[in-house]
Amino acid sequence: MSMSINKQIHFPKPVIFIAEDDEHISFLLKFLLERQGYLVESAEDGFKFLDLVKESLPPNVILLDMMLPYVDGYELIRQVRLQERWKHIPIIALSALTNEDDIVRAFRAGANDYVTKPFQPQELIVRIGRFTGTSHDLAAGEN
């Protein structure tokens, strides 16, 4: 006699950490990402982001504004890359800085991608999906 067990394995939702000091952009990012099925933690300045790093397990992806109060995004990237469990976490720099020197500086610090503000929501979701291994049917509003 053969017995079939129909067991579903539930994987936790991918987690994204956001460091963004503009509350409107932070709210928009959180809304967009949660709608796509991500869990989102956010910090509004560099110190609070470093606290998140110290107190949390590594997320799947980090979205990091480059111009934050107290500790800028470039230094935060360096600090994340020094943490053994965090050094391979994908970091997407999100910034209004658009000149080549700023973009190159972010990549040299250890960013995996760079998105300029104002960003296109669908493009950002697809870029994040490249790092989380998730795909999204953006036309249907589903993941």
Backbone as a ProteinNet text record, in pm:
[ID]
protein_1_A
[PRIMARY]
MSMSINKQIHFPKPVIFIAEDDEHISFLLKFLLERQGYLVESAEDGFKFLDLVKESLPPNVILLDMMLPYVDGYELIRQVRLQERWKHIPIIALSALTNEDDIVRAFRAGANDYVTKPFQPQELIVRIGRFTGTSHDLAAGEN
[TERTIARY]
84.1	0	89.7	58.1	136.3	57.9	127.4	60.5	120.5	33.6	78.1	51.3	154	138.2	148.4	43.9	42.8	84.3	209.7	264.4	320.2	276.9	330.9	439.1	547	653.5	639.5	630.6	615.9	750.6	798.4	921	884.1	965.2	934.9	946.6	877.6	885.1	1026.2	1072.6	1202.4	1195.9	1306	1313.6	1401	1353.7	1428.8	1444.3	1568.6	1595.2	1609.8	1546.9	1553.1	1613.3	1708.2	1757.3	1725.6	1629.2	1580.2	1529.4	1582.9	1542	1419.9	1383.5	1263.5	1142.6	1056.6	946.5	848.4	832.1	741.9	797.6	926.7	990.3	991.9	1021.8	1022.8	884.9	780.2	644.3	611.4	647.8	622.2	696	823.1	900.3	837.5	803	742.4	610.5	528.3	401.3	424.3	511.1	538.7	591.5	685.6	750.9	659.3	584.5	491.3	382.7	340.9	241.2	294.7	425.6	488.9	524.8	490.3	510.6	637.9	706.1	827.7	794.8	877.1	874.2	974	936.9	1021	1049.7	1177	1220.8	1287.1	1261.8	1321.2	1385.5	1481.7	1550.8	1560.8	1545.1	1545.3	1678.9	1778.6	1911.4	2017.8	2142.5	2252.3	2268.3	2250.2	2263.1	2157.8	2034.1	1926.4	1947.9	2003.5	2033.1	2141.5	2245.5	2350.5	2294.7	2198.6	2131.3	2058.6	1990.5	1921.8	2021.5	2137.3	2240.3	2286.1	2307.3	2355.1	2250.9	2122.2	2016.8	1942.7	1969.4	1887.3	1968.2	1895.4	1954.4	1965.4	2058.2	2071.4	1944.9	1907.6	1792.1	1832.8	1738.8	1769.7	1832	1788.7	1837	1833.4	1926.6	1928.3	1911.1	1816.5	1800.6	1854.3	1954.2	2026.9	2039.5	1979	1996.6	2141.4	2202.7	2342.6	2359.1	2254.7	2263.5	2171.7	2225.1	2149.4	2208.2	2126.3	2179.9	2272.5	2372.3	2466.2	2571.9	2530.9	2626	2576.1	2659.5	2611.3	2610.8	2545.3	2529.2	2660.4	2760.1	2889.5	2954.2	2949	3005.5	2921.2	2789.8	2704.5	2736.2	2760.6	2798.4	2926.6	3024.4	3151.8	3129.4	3046.1	3018.9	2949.2	2852.9	2783	2882.1	2968.4	3064.1	3166.9	3184	3276	3214.6	3081.6	3012.1	3014.4	3067.8	3084.8	2953.6	2846.7	2719.1	2648.4	2692.3	2625.4	2702.3	2826.4	2912	2867.5	2783.9	2736.8	2591.1	2531.4	2392.8	2390.6	2303.3	2295.7	2251.8	2325	2293.1	2263.1	2144.6	2107.5	2113.6	2206.6	2215.8	2100.9	2035.8	1921.1	1950.7	1971.7	2020	1979.8	1970	1948.6	2080.7	2191.1	2322.2	2336.9	2354.2	2353.6	2485.8	2585.6	2709	2793.3	2875.8	2952.3	3039.5	3100.5	3187.6	3112.3	2989.7	2909.7	2869.3	2834.1	2793.4	2911.7	3026.1	3147.3	3187.3	3175.4	3208.2	3121.3	2992.6	2901.9	2943.5	2975.5	3018.5	3151	3242.1	3371	3353	3254.4	3226.8	3168.9	3106.4	3051.7	2907.2	2847.4	2709	2703	2591.8	2570.7	2495.5	2420.9	2341.9	2323.1	2281.4	2262.2	2138.7	2044.1	1919.9	1909.5	1884.6	1874	1730.2	1717	1587.1	1565.9	1445.8	1327.9	1338.6	1298.9	1308.6	1175.9	1183.8	1064.3	1027	909.4	873.2	887.8	839.9	847.9	992.1	1075	1216.4	1281.8	1252.7	1310.6	1267	1138.9	1087.6	1159.8	1181.6	1250.8	1396.4	1461.3	1600.8	1611.2	1519.2	1519	1495.2	1401.9	1371.4	1491.8	1581.8	1704.2	1786.8	1784.8	1864.2	1790.6	1657.6	1581.9	1538.4	1553.1	1510.5	1360.4	1293.3	1148.6	1115.2	1007.8	963.3	825.7	794.7	668.9	596.4	467	383.1	330.9	410.5	378.3	254.1	226.9	106.8	-19.6	-13.5	-131.2	-128.4	-16	-4.8	17.4	67.1	89.7	233.8	272.8	406.6	400
-116.4	0	124.2	213.1	335.8	451.2	532.2	645.4	775.1	863.1	990.4	1098.9	1173.1	1283.3	1413.4	1490.8	1620.7	1725.5	1756.2	1849	1970.9	2086.2	2208	2262.7	2303.6	2367.9	2517.7	2592.1	2736.5	2801.9	2873.5	2947.8	3088.4	3144	3280.7	3376.2	3487.1	3588.9	3648.6	3689.6	3758.5	3888.8	3921.2	4039.5	4144.7	4268.4	4380	4486.3	4531.7	4643.6	4768.6	4876	5004.2	5107.1	5185.3	5302.5	5422.4	5501.2	5614.2	5721.9	5843.7	5950.1	6028	6019.9	6088.2	5999.8	6047.1	5961.7	5926.2	6013.7	5982.9	5870.4	5877.5	5771.7	5641	5649.3	5530.4	5463.6	5544.5	5491.9	5425.4	5492.9	5438.2	5305.6	5300.9	5177.1	5064.1	5094.2	4992	4941.5	5032.6	4995.8	4907	4950.8	4874.2	4734.4	4728.3	4600.4	4504.5	4555.5	4468	4415.9	4498.2	4456	4342.1	4337	4230.8	4109.6	4113	3996.9	3998.4	4111.1	4120.5	4166.5	4127	4183.6	4297.8	4411.1	4530.3	4585.4	4613.9	4686	4812.9	4924	5047.8	5127.5	5209.5	5301.2	5435.5	5542.9	5674.8	5748.4	5686	5747.7	5638.4	5679.6	5583.6	5512.2	5583.2	5519.1	5410.7	5441.6	5342.8	5222.5	5247.3	5135.1	5045.7	5106.1	5026.3	4946.3	5004	4929	4807.8	4826.3	4715.1	4603.9	4643.2	4545.8	4468.4	4538.8	4473.7	4380.4	4418.4	4347.2	4242.7	4233.3	4150.1	4044.9	3945.1	3851.3	3922.2	3882.4	3949.4	3934.7	4041.7	4036.7	3973.5	3964.7	3915.1	4024.1	4149.2	4263.3	4387.2	4479.8	4609.4	4718.4	4810.5	4931.7	5046.8	5115.2	5210.4	5345.8	5447	5584.4	5623.6	5696.2	5735.2	5858.8	5942.5	6066.3	6057.2	5998	5980.3	6066.8	6105.3	6176.2	6085.7	6146.5	6086.7	5997.5	5896.1	5807.2	5791.6	5829	5822.5	5678.7	5661.3	5529.3	5461.3	5539.8	5481	5413.2	5481.6	5423	5304.1	5313.3	5200.2	5076.8	5095.6	4981.7	4919.6	5003.3	4951.2	4875.1	4929.8	4864.3	4729.5	4724.1	4598.1	4495.2	4537	4444	4391.2	4459	4411.1	4300.7	4289.8	4189.1	4055.5	3953.8	3824	3770.8	3773.2	3717.8	3807.9	3931.5	4028.8	4061.5	4018.6	4070	4031.8	3929.9	3890.3	3930.7	4007.1	4051.8	4156.3	4138.1	4236.9	4373.6	4476.3	4613.6	4691.9	4753.2	4841.4	4984	5062.5	5203.8	5276.5	5362.4	5437.3	5584.1	5663.1	5797.9	5897.9	6023.3	6132.9	6175.8	6124	6155.1	6080	6154.9	6091.8	6103.5	6170.3	6181.7	6055.1	6033.6	5909.6	5885.1	5988.7	5971.2	5912.3	5960.2	5909.8	5764.2	5730.9	5594.1	5499.4	5538.4	5456.2	5440.6	5547.4	5541.6	5438.8	5432.7	5335.3	5191.9	5169.8	5035.6	4998.5	5092.6	5064.6	5035.2	5098.5	5072	4932.4	4875.8	4741	4725	4829.5	4816.8	4719.1	4646.3	4552.7	4616.5	4723.1	4789.4	4934.1	5018.4	5160.9	5207.6	5264.6	5314.9	5462.3	5545.3	5688.5	5728.6	5829.9	5889.7	6005.3	6029.9	5947.8	5814.7	5709.2	5574.7	5533.1	5436.3	5377.8	5256	5253.1	5144.2	5004.7	4985.3	4851.8	4810.2	4903.6	4872.2	4831.8	4905.2	4873.2	4734.6	4702.1	4570.2	4459.4	4479.7	4379	4366.5	4478	4473.5	4397.7	4423.7	4352.1	4203.6	4171.9	4032.8	3955.8	4024.2	3958.8	3905.9	3976.7	3936.6	3839.4	3844.6	3756.4	3628.4	3625.7	3507.3	3499.8	3612.6	3615.1	3687.3	3644	3714.9	3771.5	3877.7	3947.3	3975.3	3946	3982	4122.6	4220.1	4358.2	4409.3	4358.3	4402	4361.3	4243.4	4195.4	4240.5	4301.9	4345.9	4231.4	4118.7	4001.5	3959.8	3877.3	3820.9	3674.6
0	0	0	-91.4	-105.3	-45.6	30.2	92.5	37.8	-8	-61.5	42	69.4	164	86.7	96.2	29.6	131.8	131.7	229.8	158	197.5	139.1	230	168.6	243.3	221.4	329.9	320.3	347.1	248.8	266.2	311.8	398.4	439.8	321.3	331.8	227.7	226.6	108.1	103.7	183.6	249.6	334.9	267.6	270.2	215.1	323.6	342.3	432.1	346.6	392.3	324	418.2	367.6	439.6	351.4	394.1	314.4	408.7	398.4	489.9	444.1	317.3	268.6	300.7	390.5	436.5	325.3	225.8	114.8	27.6	-1.6	-81.2	-2.9	125.7	210.7	212.7	227.5	228	94.2	-16.2	-149.8	-169	-130.6	-144.6	-64	59.6	146.5	85.7	39.4	-23.3	-145.2	-236.6	-358.7	-327.2	-236	-207	-130.8	-35.7	37.3	-55.6	-150.4	-249.3	-336.6	-354.3	-431.9	-345.5	-216.7	-131.1	-49	-41.1	39.4	181	275.7	410.2	410.2	465.8	457.1	596	621.2	740.8	691.8	759.8	712	824.6	784.2	875.1	805.7	882.2	819.5	829.5	891.1	893.3	907.4	891.5	894.1	1026.9	1137.7	1269	1288.4	1251.1	1268	1177	1058.2	969.7	1031.5	1088.4	1152.8	1270.1	1343.3	1450.6	1392.3	1278.3	1211.8	1177.3	1126.1	1089.3	1212.3	1323.9	1447.1	1507.7	1495.6	1567.8	1485	1356	1268.4	1194.4	1148.4	1053.7	919.9	834.8	705.1	620.6	549.5	459.4	326.6	234.9	100.9	14.1	36.4	-41.2	47.4	19.5	87.3	-18.5	5.9	-75.2	8.3	-44.1	38.1	-29.9	31.6	-14.9	13	-78.4	-60.5	25.4	32.3	109.6	231	337.3	460.6	571.5	667.4	783.6	866.4	927.5	1023.1	958.7	883.4	816	672.6	575.3	437.1	384.4	270.8	211.9	176.3	135.6	99.1	219.6	333.3	455.1	502.5	486.7	525.2	441.3	312.4	228.8	282.8	313.7	367.2	497.6	584.8	713.3	693.8	602.4	573.9	520.4	429.9	368.4	467.7	581.9	685.9	773	770.4	851.1	777.9	839.4	774	715.1	793.5	745.6	645.4	633.1	547.6	420.6	411.3	303.5	162.9	149.4	16.7	-10.1	80.9	61.8	-50.8	-149.8	-258	-205.6	-248.4	-211.1	-337.9	-339.1	-449.4	-395.9	-451	-415.9	-484.3	-408.8	-459.5	-432.3	-538.7	-512.9	-620.1	-577.9	-671.9	-735.7	-684.2	-741.3	-873.2	-980.2	-1112.4	-1187.3	-1128.2	-1205.6	-1191.2	-1289.7	-1298.8	-1176	-1120.4	-1004	-885.3	-862.2	-750.5	-772.5	-896.1	-927.9	-913.7	-967.4	-956.4	-809.6	-733.3	-590	-517.2	-551.7	-488.8	-524.8	-652	-692.3	-625.9	-616.5	-550.7	-402.1	-341.3	-199.5	-179.8	-286.2	-275.3	-316.2	-376.5	-423.7	-541.5	-550.8	-661.8	-777.8	-749.6	-852.4	-808.7	-902.1	-874.4	-950.2	-878.7	-937.5	-901.7	-1002.8	-976.2	-948	-862.3	-832.3	-929	-974.1	-946.7	-1020.5	-952.5	-1009.5	-1071.2	-1160.1	-1220.1	-1135.8	-1073.4	-982.5	-1043.2	-1165.3	-1225.3	-1248.1	-1290.5	-1311	-1179.3	-1073.1	-942.8	-896.5	-912.2	-872.4	-949.5	-1077.7	-1158.4	-1114.8	-1086.4	-1040.2	-907.2	-816.4	-688.4	-712.7	-801	-832.3	-885.1	-954.9	-1002.9	-885.9	-773.7	-658.4	-566.3	-565.9	-477	-545.6	-678.4	-752.8	-769.6	-750.4	-768.2	-897.9	-959.9	-1079.1	-1049.7	-1117	-1090.8	-1220.6	-1220.2	-1334.4	-1305.3	-1344	-1309.2	-1379.7	-1498.8	-1571.5	-1497.6	-1435	-1361.4	-1215.9	-1174.2	-1035.4	-940.2	-991.6	-906.3	-913.5	-817.3	-823.9	-856.6
[MASK]
+++++++++++++++++++++++++++++++++++++++++++++++++++++++++++++++++++++++++++++++++++++++++++++++++++++++++++++++++++++++++++++++++++++++++++++++

